[in-house]
Amino acid sequence: MEKFAEEADLPSQTVYAWQNGRWDSSLNSMINISEVLGRTVGDLFVEV
């Protein structure tokens, strides 16, 4: 997770909290996360 947080330019605590449902991401964070994953922001909201 730390590498992902670094690549997304986010604090690792933010990524851990987001992963555990304790934090709602800002749009800028979602854009960074989607870029690291090679996906669109919309893809992050698709139910699997």
Number of C-alpha atoms within 10 A of each C-alpha: 11 13 9 15 18 13 14 20 13 15 12 16 12 16 22 15 13 13 12 9 9 11 12 12 14 8 10 9 17 17 18 17 23 17 14 15 15 10 12 13 17 10 11 14 8 7 5 4
